[in-house]
Amino acid sequence: MAAQTFAAAEPVLRIPLANIQLSKTNPRKVVDPKALADLASDIKHRGIQEPILVRPLHGSSDKFELVFGERRYLASEKARQETVPSIVRELSDDEAFQIQVTENLQRENLHPLEEADAFARLYEKAVQEKKGHDAALKLVAGQIGKKPDLVAQRMKLRDLIEPAKAAFLKAKILLGHAFELARLREDEQEKALAWMLERGKDIQTPNGWKRLRIMPGVPELRLWIQEHLFLDLTRAPFDTADVNLNPGMGSCLNCQFRTGNQPALFKDISQESTCTAPGCWTTKRDATLVNLASTTAKELGVESVLKVGFGYPGGNTSKVPVDAYIDHGTGARIAKKGSECAHTKPGVVTWIRFASDAPGHKVGDRVDVCTKANECAVHNKVDSRSERPRKSFEAMADTRIANLRESCPQRVRSALIRAIIESAMKELPKLSPSDKVRFDLMAKQMHCDLYFDRHRDVCKLMGVEPAVDKPGQSKDWRGASSLMFDGNPVAMMVAMTLMHRYHVGSFGRPDPDPLKPLLSIYKIDANGITKRTKADVDLKIAEIRTSLKKRKARAA
């Protein structure tokens, strides 16, 4: 965009700096002191190359208000200039502000928060002219030569909480981070900002260990928000059209926090029915469960029923309403039909931690609960879990086949890792005494850092079983994995590197997967191993199907 131009007929006057006052509406709030000093030095040597723009103050013939050119004005003061070249123009307040916004946008270093305030003032003026939201956005966008979506996104930055604005101004977060935060409610912004600012890594320096702050990328922040704060309305455990679940927010269908209702702000989220207000979601979920309990009580003709949860109480992190928890260590048990006691009360299931905690039950089911099982002669030490349905042979065969197919990628990865480790163990690199010491130290440190379960995995993978001297003694998997590589620190380092990323899915992190380069270094026939492993899986599946056919034939 071209810089501000002046009409040829407008004269340039030398106006004393003392006769010019700064504008209170200038969008630019922050001026870089170093850049200002550099400009002042340049003005001392070359003078001002472009005049500033002023307008007469009301009721005065020789006093003026600065419209734009504040940096040149301040630098002239710093350079001890008495006058400054100026263009005088009659302007209304609105005309002056629009010129200020346009001029600042054409120049560099205007902070997005300053842009947000400037756009908002132009937008408010458009709204006062009785223009709708979309029309006002288009009008402002036309005035400043920007797209309406950008105007909406900039103005949204004004919703940042103060700590987020401060972090943005200090460059602790970037524009992309700021926009992602601005779309959230205040309490959610606090959680997301805390997560961002707490990210870091401990590094060792000559002066000891220090915490190095690591700024997450914008996609990483967006993913964290979608996983922790955004919720899929198509899976909501309540009626999204019900306006009475949370009267202050109304129906989800027309809610401003539904992504589909604000496409300019949430165009990166493909699922339109996404809730960005988890607090409201929780309120509606709880209201639905309370209503369910109330309805159940009316149907049973009692004053109230218990809200029952299955699983460890500490696992109810989302604070679902629960009056009685069914779990080991709690005083409540399910009273099965025919075993009711004096402490039995009716209830409705409102929370299940894991499906395995409540086989045969689902949220909304009616149950009877003994509330004092610890002292109840009927239900003390009674297993309150429902009987697991017995699987047919066909269902068991289907489960085994599904498990084999699901485990195939891990079987392939394990076979490739084993081939690399075997090749590394066959090589005995010639190391100088000093190199051997260094490699031994590094290998032992990597061995110590490896998680216990991975030591067991590498032993099983390589067919090594720790010896047990006494009955009941635990197996020393860590010691066995160390002996396996005794005298070959390079092989140990290769193995430890691979075992850190042993499982499929553990390499979704930013750092690269070490498997591929090591396959190349040790010249492993990856395609051949993959084919053989998949063939073994297919053979096992075929054996299961053959066994199933024989069983059906005998049954017939």
C-alpha positions in Angstrom: 0.0 0.0 0.0 1.4 3.4 -0.9 2.3 5.9 1.8 0.0 8.8 2.6 0.1 11.5 -0.2 -0.9 15.2 -0.1 -2.7 17.4 -2.6 -0.3 19.5 -4.6 -2.0 22.7 -3.5 -1.4 22.0 0.2 1.5 24.1 1.4 4.1 22.9 3.8 4.5 25.1 6.9 7.2 25.3 9.5 5.2 25.1 12.7 6.9 25.4 16.2 6.8 22.1 18.1 5.5 23.9 21.1 2.3 24.8 19.1 1.5 21.1 18.4 -0.2 18.8 20.8 -0.3 15.0 20.5 -3.4 13.2 19.5 -5.1 11.0 22.1 -6.6 8.8 19.4 -3.4 7.7 17.7 -3.6 3.9 17.3 0.1 3.5 17.9 0.7 3.2 21.7 4.2 1.8 21.7 7.3 3.5 20.3 10.7 1.7 20.1 13.2 4.0 22.0 16.1 2.8 19.9 14.3 3.4 16.6 13.3 6.8 17.9 16.9 7.6 18.8 18.1 6.5 15.3 15.4 8.7 13.7 16.4 11.7 15.9 20.1 11.3 14.8 19.0 11.1 11.1 16.9 14.3 11.5 19.9 16.1 13.0 21.9 15.4 9.8 19.3 15.4 7.0 16.2 17.0 8.5 12.6 15.7 8.1 12.1 14.4 4.6 8.2 14.1 4.8 6.0 16.6 6.6 3.6 15.6 9.4 -0.2 16.2 9.2 -1.9 18.5 11.7 -5.4 20.0 12.1 -6.3 23.3 13.8 -7.4 23.2 17.3 -11.0 24.5 17.8 -11.0 28.1 18.9 -7.3 28.7 18.2 -5.5 30.3 15.3 -2.0 29.1 16.0 -2.4 25.8 18.0 -2.7 22.4 16.3 -3.4 18.7 17.0 -1.1 16.1 15.4 -3.0 13.8 13.1 -0.1 11.5 12.0 3.7 11.7 12.2 4.0 11.2 15.9 7.4 9.5 15.6 8.8 12.3 13.5 7.4 14.8 16.0 9.0 13.0 19.0 12.3 12.5 17.2 12.3 16.2 16.3 11.9 17.0 20.0 14.7 14.6 20.8 16.9 16.3 18.1 16.2 19.7 19.7 14.4 21.1 16.6 12.3 24.2 17.1 10.0 23.7 14.2 8.7 20.8 12.1 7.5 20.8 8.5 3.7 20.4 8.6 0.6 20.2 6.4 -2.5 21.8 7.9 -5.8 20.3 7.1 -9.4 20.9 8.4 -10.6 17.5 9.6 -13.5 16.2 11.7 -12.7 13.8 14.6 -13.9 10.8 12.5 -11.9 11.9 9.4 -8.8 12.4 11.5 -9.1 9.0 13.1 -9.6 7.2 9.8 -6.5 8.9 8.4 -4.5 7.9 11.6 -5.6 4.2 11.2 -4.8 4.1 7.5 -1.4 5.9 7.8 -0.3 3.6 10.7 -1.3 0.5 8.8 0.8 1.6 5.9 3.8 1.8 8.1 5.7 -1.0 9.9 5.6 -2.2 13.5 2.0 -1.3 14.4 1.2 -4.0 17.0 -1.8 -6.2 16.3 -3.3 -5.1 19.6 -3.1 -1.5 18.4 -4.7 -2.5 15.1 -7.5 -4.2 17.1 -8.3 -1.0 19.0 -8.3 1.1 15.8 -10.5 -1.4 13.9 -12.9 -1.6 16.8 -13.4 2.2 16.8 -14.1 2.2 13.0 -16.4 -0.7 13.5 -18.4 0.9 16.4 -18.9 4.0 14.2 -20.2 1.8 11.4 -22.6 0.1 13.8 -23.8 3.5 15.1 -24.8 4.2 11.5 -27.3 1.3 11.9 -25.3 -1.1 9.9 -25.4 -4.8 10.7 -22.4 -6.8 11.8 -21.4 -8.2 8.4 -22.1 -4.8 6.7 -20.0 -3.0 9.3 -17.1 -5.4 8.8 -17.2 -4.9 5.0 -17.3 -1.1 5.4 -14.3 -1.1 7.7 -12.4 -3.5 5.5 -13.0 -1.3 2.5 -11.8 1.8 4.4 -8.5 0.2 5.3 -7.9 -2.1 2.4 -8.1 -5.4 4.4 -10.3 -8.5 4.2 -13.4 -8.6 6.5 -12.1 -11.9 8.1 -8.8 -10.2 9.1 -10.7 -7.2 10.6 -12.9 -9.6 12.7 -9.9 -11.6 13.8 -8.0 -8.5 14.8 -10.9 -7.1 16.8 -11.2 -10.4 18.6 -7.8 -9.8 20.1 -9.4 -7.2 22.3 -11.0 -10.1 24.2 -7.6 -11.3 25.4 -7.2 -11.3 29.2 -4.7 -8.8 30.5 -1.9 -11.4 31.2 -2.2 -12.7 27.6 -2.0 -9.1 26.3 1.1 -8.5 28.4 2.7 -11.7 27.1 1.8 -10.8 23.5 3.3 -7.3 23.9 6.5 -8.8 25.4 6.7 -11.3 22.5 6.3 -14.3 24.8 3.5 -15.5 22.5 3.0 -14.8 18.8 0.0 -13.5 16.8 -1.2 -17.0 16.0 -1.1 -17.9 19.7 -2.9 -14.7 20.7 -5.7 -15.3 18.2 -6.2 -18.9 19.4 -6.4 -17.6 23.0 -8.8 -14.7 22.1 -11.4 -17.2 20.9 -11.7 -18.7 24.4 -13.5 -17.5 27.5 -11.5 -15.9 30.2 -11.1 -19.0 32.5 -10.1 -21.1 29.4 -7.6 -18.4 28.4 -6.0 -18.7 31.8 -5.6 -22.5 31.5 -4.3 -22.3 27.9 -1.8 -19.5 28.7 -0.6 -21.3 31.8 0.0 -24.4 29.7 2.0 -22.4 27.1 4.1 -20.5 29.6 4.9 -23.6 31.7 6.3 -25.5 28.7 10.0 -26.0 29.0 13.0 -28.3 29.2 15.7 -28.7 31.8 19.1 -28.2 30.4 22.5 -28.4 32.0 24.7 -25.3 31.8 28.2 -24.5 33.3 26.3 -22.9 36.1 24.0 -25.9 36.8 20.6 -27.0 35.6 18.3 -24.3 34.2 14.8 -24.3 32.9 14.6 -23.4 29.2 11.2 -22.1 28.1 10.0 -23.7 24.9 7.2 -21.9 23.0 4.7 -24.4 21.5 3.8 -23.9 17.9 0.4 -22.5 16.9 -0.8 -25.9 15.6 0.3 -27.6 18.9 -1.7 -25.0 20.9 -4.7 -25.4 18.6 -4.5 -29.2 19.1 -4.3 -28.8 22.9 -7.3 -26.5 22.9 -9.4 -28.8 20.8 -8.4 -31.8 23.0 -8.9 -30.0 26.3 -11.4 -27.2 25.8 -13.4 -27.7 22.6 -16.2 -30.3 22.6 -18.2 -32.1 19.9 -21.8 -31.2 20.1 -22.9 -34.1 18.0 -21.9 -36.3 21.0 -23.3 -34.1 23.7 -25.0 -36.0 26.5 -27.8 -33.5 26.5 -30.4 -32.0 24.2 -28.5 -29.2 22.3 -31.8 -27.6 21.4 -33.1 -27.3 25.0 -33.0 -23.6 26.1 -33.8 -24.4 29.7 -30.7 -26.4 30.6 -28.7 -23.2 30.9 -31.1 -20.3 30.6 -28.2 -17.7 30.5 -26.8 -19.3 27.4 -29.9 -20.7 25.7 -29.9 -23.3 22.9 -26.6 -24.6 21.5 -28.0 -24.2 17.9 -27.8 -20.4 18.0 -25.0 -20.0 20.6 -22.1 -17.6 19.8 -19.7 -20.2 21.2 -20.7 -22.8 18.5 -18.0 -22.7 15.8 -20.5 -22.9 13.0 -22.1 -19.6 14.1 -18.8 -17.6 13.8 -17.1 -18.8 10.6 -14.8 -15.8 10.4 -13.2 -16.8 13.7 -13.4 -20.6 13.5 -12.9 -21.3 9.8 -10.0 -23.6 10.7 -12.3 -26.0 12.5 -14.1 -28.2 10.0 -16.7 -29.5 12.5 -19.3 -26.7 12.7 -21.0 -28.3 15.8 -18.1 -27.7 18.1 -18.6 -26.1 21.5 -16.0 -23.7 22.7 -17.5 -23.1 26.1 -16.8 -26.2 28.2 -18.2 -24.4 31.3 -21.7 -24.2 29.7 -21.3 -27.8 28.4 -20.7 -29.0 32.0 -23.7 -26.9 33.3 -26.0 -28.5 30.7 -24.7 -32.0 31.3 -25.2 -31.7 35.0 -28.7 -30.2 34.6 -29.6 -33.1 32.3 -28.4 -35.6 34.9 -30.3 -33.8 37.7 -33.4 -33.8 35.6 -33.0 -37.5 34.9 -32.7 -38.2 38.6 -35.8 -36.1 39.3 -37.8 -37.8 36.6 -36.8 -41.2 37.9 -37.8 -40.3 41.4 -41.3 -39.2 40.2 -41.7 -42.4 38.3 -40.8 -44.4 41.4 -43.0 -42.3 43.6 -40.1 -41.3 46.0 -38.8 -38.0 47.0 -35.3 -38.5 45.5 -33.0 -41.1 44.1 -29.2 -41.5 44.3 -27.0 -40.4 41.5 -24.7 -43.4 41.1 -21.1 -43.5 39.7 -19.1 -46.6 38.8 -15.3 -46.4 39.4 -12.6 -44.7 41.5 -14.0 -41.4 42.8 -10.8 -39.6 42.0 -11.3 -40.5 38.3 -14.3 -38.2 38.2 -12.2 -35.3 37.0 -15.0 -33.7 35.1 -17.1 -33.4 38.3 -20.2 -35.3 37.1 -22.9 -35.2 39.8 -22.5 -38.4 41.9 -24.0 -39.2 45.3 -22.6 -42.8 45.7 -19.6 -44.4 44.1 -19.5 -48.1 43.4 -15.9 -49.1 43.8 -13.5 -51.1 46.0 -13.0 -49.2 49.2 -16.3 -47.3 49.1 -19.2 -48.1 51.3 -21.7 -48.6 48.5 -22.7 -51.8 46.7 -25.2 -52.6 44.0 -28.1 -54.5 45.6 -29.1 -57.1 43.1 -32.7 -58.0 42.6 -33.9 -60.0 45.6 -31.1 -59.0 47.9 -32.5 -55.6 49.0 -31.8 -54.6 52.6 -32.7 -51.8 55.0 -30.0 -49.6 53.6 -31.0 -50.0 50.0 -32.0 -46.9 48.1 -33.1 -46.4 44.4 -30.6 -44.7 42.1 -29.8 -43.8 38.5 -26.4 -44.2 36.9 -24.9 -40.8 36.1 -21.1 -41.6 35.7 -19.0 -44.6 34.5 -15.3 -44.2 34.5 -14.5 -47.3 32.4 -16.8 -49.7 30.7 -15.1 -52.5 32.7 -16.1 -50.8 35.9 -19.8 -51.3 35.1 -20.4 -54.2 32.8 -24.0 -54.5 31.8 -24.7 -50.9 32.9 -24.9 -47.6 31.0 -25.6 -44.0 32.1 -29.4 -43.6 32.7 -29.9 -47.1 34.0 -31.9 -47.6 37.2 -30.1 -49.4 40.0 -30.6 -50.2 43.7 -27.7 -49.3 46.0 -26.9 -50.4 49.5 -25.4 -47.3 51.0 -23.9 -48.9 54.1 -22.4 -52.1 52.7 -19.4 -52.0 55.1 -21.8 -52.7 58.1 -24.5 -54.5 56.2 -24.9 -58.2 56.9 -26.3 -58.8 53.4 -23.9 -56.8 51.2 -20.6 -56.7 53.2 -17.8 -58.1 51.0 -20.3 -58.7 48.2 -19.0 -58.2 44.6 -21.5 -55.7 43.3 -20.3 -56.0 39.7 -22.7 -57.4 37.2 -22.0 -60.8 35.7 -20.0 -60.6 32.6 -21.9 -62.1 29.6 -20.2 -65.3 28.5 -18.8 -65.0 24.9 -19.7 -67.6 22.3 -16.8 -69.5 20.6 -17.6 -67.5 17.5 -17.3 -64.2 19.4 -14.0 -65.3 21.0 -12.6 -66.2 17.6 -13.7 -62.8 16.2 -12.0 -61.1 19.1 -8.7 -63.0 18.6 -8.7 -62.2 14.8 -9.4 -58.5 15.5 -6.6 -58.5 18.1 -4.2 -60.1 15.6 -5.0 -57.6 12.9 -4.7 -54.7 15.3 -1.3 -55.9 16.6 0.2 -56.5 13.1 1.9 -53.0 12.9 3.5 -53.5 16.3 4.6 -57.0 15.3 6.3 -55.6 12.2 8.0 -52.8 14.2 9.2 -55.3 16.8 10.6 -57.6 14.2 12.5 -54.7 12.5 13.9 -53.5 15.8 15.1 -57.0 16.7 16.8 -57.3 13.3 18.7 -54.0 13.9 19.7 -55.0 17.4 21.0 -58.4 16.2 23.0 -56.7 13.5 24.4 -54.1 16.0 25.4 -56.9 18.4 27.3 -58.8 15.7 29.5 -55.7 15.0 32.3 -55.1 17.4 33.6 -51.6 16.5 37.2 -50.9 17.2 37.3 -48.1 19.8 40.3 -46.5 21.4 40.6 -46.7 25.2 39.3 -43.2 25.6 36.5 -43.6 23.1 35.5 -46.9 24.9 35.2 -45.0 28.2 33.1 -42.3 26.6 30.8 -44.7 24.8 30.4 -46.9 27.9 29.4 -43.8 30.0 26.8 -42.7 27.3 25.5 -46.3 26.9 25.0 -46.8 30.7 23.3 -43.4 31.0 20.9 -44.3 28.2 20.3 -47.7 29.9 19.5 -46.0 33.2 17.1 -43.5 31.5 15.1 -46.3 29.8 11.7 -47.0 31.4 11.5 -50.3 33.4 8.9 -51.8 31.1 11.1 -51.3 28.0 13.9 -53.3 29.7 11.5 -56.2 30.0 10.3 -55.7 26.4 13.9 -55.8 25.0 14.7 -58.9 26.9 11.5 -60.7 25.7 12.2 -59.4 22.2 15.7 -60.9 22.1 14.6 -64.1 23.9 16.5 -63.4 27.2 14.9 -64.5 30.5 16.4 -63.3 33.8 17.4 -66.1 36.2 15.6 -66.4 39.6 17.6 -67.7 42.5 14.8 -68.0 45.1 11.0 -68.8 44.8 9.0 -65.6 44.8 12.0 -63.4 43.8 11.2 -60.8 41.1 13.0 -61.0 37.8 15.8 -58.5 37.2 14.9 -57.3 33.7 17.1 -54.2 33.9 20.2 -56.3 34.9 19.5 -58.9 32.2 19.2 -56.2 29.5 22.6 -54.8 30.7 24.3 -58.2 30.5 23.0 -58.7 27.0 25.1 -55.9 25.7 28.2 -56.3 28.0 31.3 -55.2 26.1 29.4 -53.6 23.2 28.3 -50.1 24.2 27.4 -49.1 20.6 24.9 -52.0 20.4 23.5 -50.9 23.7 23.1 -47.3 22.6 21.3 -48.5 19.4 19.0 -50.7 21.4 18.2 -48.1 24.0 17.4 -45.5 21.3 15.0 -47.9 19.6 13.3 -49.1 22.8 12.6 -45.5 23.7 10.3 -45.6 20.7 9.3 -49.2 20.8 5.6 -49.0 20.5 3.6 -48.0 17.4 2.2 -44.5 18.1 5.1 -43.5 20.4 6.7 -41.7 17.5 4.0 -39.1 17.0 6.3 -36.6 18.7 8.2 -33.8 16.9 11.6 -35.6 17.0 12.2 -38.1 14.2 11.7 -41.8 14.4 15.2 -43.5 14.6 14.0 -46.8 13.0 14.3 -45.7 9.4 17.9 -44.4 9.4 19.0 -47.4 11.4 17.4 -49.8 8.9 19.5 -48.1 6.2 22.7 -48.1 8.3 22.6 -51.8 9.1 21.2 -52.7 5.6 18.1 -54.5 7.0 15.7 -56.1 4.5 12.7 -54.2 5.8 10.3 -55.3 3.0 11.2 -59.0 3.5 10.7 -58.8 7.3 7.4 -57.0 6.9 6.1 -59.6 4.4 7.1 -62.5 6.6 5.6 -61.0 9.8 2.3 -60.3 8.0 2.3 -63.8 6.6 2.7 -65.2 10.1 -0.4 -63.1 11.2 -2.4 -64.3 8.2 -1.4 -67.9 9.1 -2.6 -67.6 12.7 -5.9 -66.1 11.5 -6.4 -68.9 9.0 -5.8 -71.5 11.8 -8.4 -69.8 14.0 -10.9 -69.9 11.2 -10.1 -73.5 10.5 -10.7 -74.4 14.1 -14.0 -72.5 14.1 -15.2 -74.5 11.0 -14.3 -77.8 12.7 -16.2 -76.8 15.8 -19.2 -75.8 13.8 -19.1 -79.1 11.9 -18.9 -81.1 15.2 -21.9 -79.1 16.6 -23.9 -79.8 13.5 
